Amino acid sequence: MNIAVELPSGKILNIARFIALIPVNTANNISYELILEGHSAPVSLELQDAETLKKILLLDKNSVAVSQSEREIQKQLQHNKRAMTLLKQRMKRHENIPESESIQREEVFNDFKQIMDAERLPGQKLYSE
């Protein structure tokens, strides 16, 4: 994939082949060398070109991360669709249970908690500590 970028100096680069941006300090100024895949020699960049390229690379990195996370979220939501439907149905069913059944279920759960904690050592109780 070609990703052409025009820098302020007029240079046009294919940043899909980007490998490294290396600062070069000289006595008079700071410049950069750009190393691209497939090029035998680095490309010299002025400070302004290098700053522009840094911004482009950071924006591209952030947009790729965002689009990947959005895709992952959509994929996970699609994967969980059936489970969410079942959970909604279950919640709807439990909204309409009578008070007597609710009390009975609470008693059963309390008995369960006591049995679970009776089988555990002190300091490892799940419900009573």
N, C-alpha and C positions, 0 to 999 in steps of 0.2 A: 504494500500500500504506500503510495506517495503522499507525503504531507509537506507541501511546499509552503515556505514562509519567507516573506520579504522583510529584510531588516532595514533600519533607518538609512544605512549607507547605500542601499540599493542591491545588496547581495541577496540572492534567492537560494535558500537551502532546503534540502529534503531532510527534515528532522526525524523521519522514520528511521534513518540510518544513524541517528545520534548515538555516540558512545560516551564522550566526555567533553567537558568544558574546563580547561586548565588555565588558571591565572598565571601571567608572566609579568614579573616585576622588573622594570628597567629603571635606570636612574631618572628618566624624565617622566614616565607615565606608567600606567597599568594597562596592559592589554591582555587578551585572552587568545588561547589556541583551541580550536574546535576540532575534535577528532571524530571523523565519520567513518562508518563501516565501508570498506572497499576503497578508501583513499590512502595512498601511500604516505602523504605528507599532511600535517595538520593545516587547517584553514585559520589564518590570522583574523581576529575580530577586534574591533575597537571597543572601548568601554561601553558606549551607548548600544552597540549591537549586542554585546554580551548581556547587558541588563535586559534588553528586550527579549532575547532568547530565553533567559532565565524565567521571565514572567510567563512566556508562552509554554515552556515546559511544565511549570508549576500548575498553570491553568489546565493543561492537558491531563496531567496526573490526577488532579482533583476531579475533573469531569469523568475520567475513566473509572475512578473509584466510586463516584456517585452512581454512574450508570450500572456498574456491576452490582452495587448494593441494592439498587432498585430492582434489577432483574432477579436477584436472590430473594428479595422480599416477595415479589410477585410469584416466583416459583414456589416458595414456602406456603404462601396463601393458597395457591392452587392445590398444593399437596394436602393442606389441612382442611380443604373445603368440606369434605364429607364429615370429618370429625366435628367441625363447627356446626354443621346442620344437625347432627345427632345431639350435640350439647344443647343447642337451642330447644330441640324437642323435649329433652329431658328437663330442662329448666321450666318449660311451659307446663309439663306434667306435674312438677313439684310445687308449682304455684297454687294448684287447685286441690291439694290433698287436705282432708279434714283435720281439725285440731287434734282429735283423739289419735289419729294415725301418726301425726307429727310427734306427739308426746310418747307414743309407743316406740317410735324409731329413736328418739332421744334416749330412752331408757336402755334400749338394746346397745346403742353406741357407748353409753356410760359403762355398761357391763363389759363390753369389749375392751374399753380402756383399762378397767380394773384387772381383767385377766392378763392383758399384755404387760402391765406394769408388775404384776405379781410374779411373772416369769423372769423378770430382769433383775440384775444386781443393783444395789444402791449406787447412785450416780449415773446409771444408764437408763433410768426410767424415761419414758416418752411423754407421759401425760401428767403424772402427779408431782413432778419436781419443777 
